[in-house]
């Protein structure tokens, strides 16, 4: 990202601050009609992307180039046209009214601008994905079988992408970005500027620093808390990892393990309510399910994910006999209590949502509350400079989301308008041969590959368009299907070959990037199994009687701990291969519910842990089966 100076810096900052103030005002006092609001959203944000992110490594680092100003002009002209002609565009009939030459030119140039914004600011893979989709829509009349479609003329393709109010660049996804996501990016920015992030790290250090391997547990807790307000896994890594990774290395973790722990902990922040990296808002709009219900249902899976991470970390710490953080190095209770008012924004937003306020209005009021809380401590006062920096930084972050969702809108438009999404779903259902497990594995693989290098929101939108229908055909409940896809869109950040979160953590720790990616997958494997668990066991999503949910949580929790023991190979002492295999078997039957075997899985887990904790040595399966050895064991 560029570091601007001189008059360019002040002009761009003023532009970004105006964009933030405009969205802040509309969140509190109401938005214009959708086409105008979406047009204003892209008009204000796309130019910032081109100015702040250079096109190539050789581009100027401290000022925009002429090439950048060309894209700025395109973004303003094409978005401005939809604002000035909103009434005309709202009254035209899609597919029937002629598309003018002006509309074709402006739409074509804006498509190029959005693809370029995605390429330079997000990922080249995002741009490549959009390019593949456009190749398909231009050639779909020549494709065989399910992917054959009659095709569209060039002008009609531009009409779908540029003039449609439901799909394309100004469709419902850009509407979500404009109406909801921007205000929550501002919410996160105000929380960080007001000192909430620093408080959460201190709180995590106080609550987890006393335990063995406390440095890694601090990383887990702090990243989970920080992730509730941070919308980016990479930003989470740099915010908390710059402190926790050196601490873990000092505590005895290897550089690779330190980076992997931070990566999986930071990734989990996007599945942790109440914000969930903005994914919950998109899910609510796509499914029509109330936002408050989504975050309520998502709590148990998120806690199970962190239980898996915590178990891995704890067993590694015991295996290496790591010490706790010294008491003199941990924060005192009194300063923590003095700043406990920083929990108020979290409580306030949940209360407002629970009382029926819209997500945007709730965030608006909580931003005002956070602003007031910053003045409780002179060190955290929201000074004029802090406020301006917060508003501008939020506009840059929102620009990335706007570009991603505008690009995703074009992808979704292509998949739905040509029937390709339905074709993909049919292929998945047919290839599964009627097995829900097989179709879930295939969707997991597709999302993991698709999400490599693509922002979570974009990967989720694209994948759910393809995969949710396939899951629904097997009777999977709507919210469970969307959560399943969303989890793997998030976890794709840990999946090599482009594990962006793991690579960011590796950069901080100095470890090998690919080795860190593999280690992250290994330590986060419990998180990869949680979506399978809540699809097969709907009680984990609080669907059904409370007792059934409690039993389901207990079974899955025991299974996750057994899985951690099998992966690390240590509980109280090193585990023999046979005992690790038995722990793995218990985990499988408990995480993947099989009627009649859950009791056997729990019994096996209890026996294994009893042997580990109360036996003088671990015993192999053959010795357990011998009566004499069994008597000796119980006498000991």
PyMOL commands that set and color helices and strands:
alter all, ss='L'
color gray80, all
select helices_A, chain A and resi 6-29+34-52+66-84+86-91+101-121+124-142+145-147+154-163+168-170+172-193+196-208+214-227+233-251+255-271+276-287+291-319+327-329+333-338+340-354+359-376+378-380+384-417+420-432+436-450+456-473+478-494+500-509+513-523+525-536+538-541+546-568+577-591+598-614+621-625+627-635
alter helices_A, ss='H'
color red, helices_A
deselect
rebuild
show_as cartoon
